[in-house]
Amino acid sequence: TFVPQLSGLAKGDGRVEDKLELLRQMLSQNYLREDELDEAAMVERAYAGYVDALGDPYTAYYDEEQTQAMLESFSGEYSGIGAGLNQNLETRVITITKVYEGQPADEAGMKVGDILYKVDEREITDEDLSEVVTWVKGKEGTTVDLYVRRDGEELKLTATRRKVEVQTVEYELKEDGIGYILVTEFDSVTYEQFKNALEALEAQGMKGLVIDLRSNPGGSLDTVVDMLELILPKGRVVSMKDKDGRETEYQCDGRHEFTKPLVVLVNENSASASEIFAGAVKDYGIGKIVGMTTYGKGVVQKIFYLQDGSSIKITISEYFTPKGNSIDGIGVVPDVEV
């Protein structure tokens, strides 16, 4: 039953700080489960809610822990075991989907398909994958016990954490001399991995190339620009325009123009930096775009770091393909739809 009671401020009265203090007092004095009041957590959520009220899905507030996780994801490096994990959203079961060769998980004997059910002394019950990942990661040089189920057996594997570089690029030379490069995201480490893949395929006698950006969510603008400089002719790579109409251009010198047959694979989940890449290839006509129309994220964000360790990511500009096309809300339309 709701019992109405008038209190505090009249409509339009007071400062935001006054109203927040009033709300704090009312909760402290009246909330049934007083032991559940975590003021620090409530304040963090208030910050997040303030920014979220913009309605921009790409502008967001991050607390200190979230900021550190974001920095780690952008760098493409972390202290951990070198394995990929996936969680079934219905059963909550966590499965090992990738084990990087020569990394701690591989050295400990972990296999693709293993079911992870315990980390050190923590049993995995209904926890989200993101929380379990924080259990697995840790300070470089420390050990972690990983309990897995494999073919009806329960095994204890011990791995020593160390710096791991995420493999964002995979490649191989397929039949008829066709090179294939899969790029899963655009992190700080991706440029060197992409460059090495191109050079390795050229050394193997590559006659044509397929670059797979399907379901690549994007990443660093600087990284994708650097990668495009390895394949584009001389000219504009991408341009951006901010709220004041100021324009910034990224140029390519054309010294590494790719002249062999080229295909870029995309789908409806290829976004942001993936669309910059596909849009540039399409505008210059150096390759064919094959797949589905891309996501349509044509805006750029910048992260501002605060002294308390938190941060705010803000949409600061819109970007345009070399021919001046905006793809925001539109996407890159493939030359060949599959």
N, C-alpha and C positions, 0 to 999 in steps of 0.2 A: 504494500500500500504506500502511495506517495503522499506525504503530508507537505503541502506548500507552506513556505515561510519566507517572508520578505527580509532581506538583509543586505547591508553593505552599500553599494554604489547605485546612484541613480543613473539612468541611461545617458551616456555621453560624458559622465563624470570621471575624473581621475586619470592617472597615468597607467600604462600597461603594468608597471612594477607594482602599483597599488592594488590592482585587480588580482595579479598573481599572488600577492601576499595574502589578500582576503581569501582566495581559493585555498591557499595552503593552510590557513587557520581553520577554515570550515572543515576541511578534510581531517585535519589533526584532531579537532574536537568532536567530530561526528561520525567518521567512517567506521563501520562495524568491525572490520578486520584491521585494526591499527597496526598489527605486526607486519602487514603486507606493504605498508607505506615505505617506499624507497625513494626518498626525495631526490637523490642524485640521478637515479634512473628516470624519474618523472621529468626533471629539468632537461635531460638529454633528449627525451622524446618531445618535449615542448619545442626545443630548437629545431628538431627534424620536422615537426608538424608545421612550424612557421614557414620553413623553406618549401615544404611539400605543398602548402596552400597555393603556391604559384600555379600549380597544375601542369608544370613542365616536367615530363618524365625523365629528363636528362639532368635537371638541376637538383642537387641533393646535399644534405648535411651528413657528415660522417663523424662519429665519435672517435676517440683516440684509437681504440682497438680496430675499428673498421678502417680507419685511415692507414694504419700499419699494414693491414691485409691488402688494401688497395695498392699501396706502394709496392708491396711484394709481388702482386699480380702483374703490375706494369713492368717491373724489372725483368720478370721471367726467371728469377732466381729465388731460391728459398732454402732454408736449412731443414732437410727432411730425409725421406728414404728413396724418392724417385719411383713412385708408383701412381697409377691412375685409379681412382675409386669411383664407383657409381652406386646410387641407392635406388632401389625399387620403391616408388612413392606409396604403393599400396601395402606391401609386406614389410617395408622398412629395412629389408636385407641389404647389406653393403657387400658388393662384389669387386674384386680386383680386375680391372679392365685392361691395364697396361703395366708392364714392368720394364723399366728402362735398363738396357744392357750396361753392365759394369757399375750400376748404382747400388746403394745399400740394400734395397729390397731384393735385387737380383742376387747379391752376394749372400743374403740371408736365406735364399732358397724359395722365395715367394714366386708363385705361378699365376698366370692369367686364369681366372675362373675361381680362384680361392675365395671363400666366404669369410670375411673378417667379422669375428663375434666378440673380441675382447682386445683392449689395448692396455698394456700393463695390468693394473688391477681393476680397470673400469670395464664392466660388462656393457656391451652395446644392446640397448633395449629399444627405446623409441626415439633416440636422439637424431637430430638432423645431421646430414652428411657434413655440413660445415663445421659443426661442433666436434665431430669425430676427427676431422682433419686437423683441428687444433691440438688434439691429443697426440696425433701421430707426429706432427711437426714439433720442433724444439731446438734447444741450443746445440750448436755444432759440437760434435765430439761426445754427446751423451747417447745412451742406448735406449731403445724402446722395445718392449716385448709385444709381439704381434701374434695373436691366437687365431688360427684359421681352420676352417673345415674344408677338406679336400678328399673326394672319393670316399666319403663315409668315415674318414679319419679326422681326428683333432690334433693339430700340430702347433707347437710353440716355436716361433721364429724370432730371433733377436737381431736387430739391425742397429748399426751405429750411424746416427744422423751426421750428415755433412752437407755442404753447399751443393745444391742440385740446380742445373740449368734445364729449364723446361724445354722439351723438344717441340717447338712450334712448327717445324718444317720436316716433312718426310719426302723422300724421292726415290725413284728407280727408273731404269731404262726398260721400257716395255718393248714388245715385238715391233718389227719394222723400224727400229731406231727412234721410237717416239718416247721422249722424256716425259715424266710425270712428276709434278711437284705439288704436294698438299701443304697448304698454309692454314693452320688452325686459328691463329690470332696474330696480331701485330704488336709484339712486345719489344723491349729494348734488345733482346737477344735474337730477334727474328731476322734482322738484316744480314748478319754474318752467316746464319744458317741458310738463308736463301741464296746468298752469294756463293757459298760453298757448294750448294746443290747445283746451281747453274754451271759452275766450273767443272764439277765432277761429271755431269751429264755431257758437257761439251767434250771432255777428255775421252768419254766413251763413244763418241761419234754420233751424238744426237742429231737427228734430221728434222725434228719438229718437236713442239712442246705443248703440253697441257698443264695449266696452272689451276688447281682446284681450290676455290674459295667458298665452296658450299658450306653454309651454316657457320661461317667465320663472322663473329660479332664485331670485329674491328679492333681498335686499340690506338696506338701512338701515331699521330699525324706525321711526325718527323720520320718514323720508321717506314711508313708506306711511301713517303716522298723519296727517301733514299733508295728503296727497292725499285721504284719506277724509273729512277735514273739509270738503272742497270738494263733497261729495255726500251725506253722511249727515245724518239728522235729529238732534236733540239727544239725547245719551245717551252710553253707554260705547262706545268704539271697540274696545278690546282690554284685557285685563288679564293680568298675569303673577304667578306665584308662585315664590319662590325655595326653596332647600333648607330654610330655617328656617320656611317657611310664610308669610313676609311677602308681602303682595300690593301690587302697583302697578297703578293704573288710568290709562288715557288717556281723556279725555272730549272730546266734540264739542259745540259750542254750537248747532249746527243752523242757523246763519245762511245757509248756502249749500246747503240741502237740494235735491237734484236730483229733480224731480218728473215729468220726461218718461219715456217708456218706455226701459228700460235692460236691456241684456244684457251679461253678463261671460263671455267665452270662456276656458275652462281645459282643460288636459289632464293626463296623468299626470306630466308634467315641470314643471308649475306648482308651485312650492314656496315655503315660508317666507313672506316678505312678500306674495307672490301669494295665499297661502292666507288670510292675515290680511285682505286686501282682499276676496277672494271670500266668506269666512266672514261678514264684517260686512254685505256687501250681502245675502247670503242671510238672515241673522238678522233684519235690519230689513225684509225683504220689499220693498225699493225697486227690485229688478230680478231677473231670472232668471239663474241660472248654467247655462251650456250647455257640453257637452263630455264629458270623462271625469273620473272621480274623481281628485283631485289627489294629489300625492306623499306628503303626510302628515308634514311636518316641523313639529312643534308646539313646538319648543324654541328658546330665545334664547341667543346667544353674546355674550360681552364680550371685547374684546381688551385684554390687559395688556402694556404696552411695557416692555422691559428696557433698562438703561443702555447695553448694548453694541450697541444697534440691533436686537436680535432681539425677538421677541414670542411670546406664547402666547394662543391663542383658546380660551376655556373656556365650556362650556355652563353657564349660571348659573340659568336659570329655564325654566318651562313657560308657554306662553301659552294664553289662553282667548278664544273669540269673545264677542261682546256678551252672548249668552245663557248664557255659562259653559261652553260645550262645548270639550273638548280634541280636537284633530284629530291629535295625534301618533300616527303609525303607522296612522291611519285615513284622513285626507284630508278634503277637502270634497266631498261627494257632489252632483253637479249636479242641478238641477231637471229638466233635459232632457238625456238621455244621447245623445251623438252620437259 
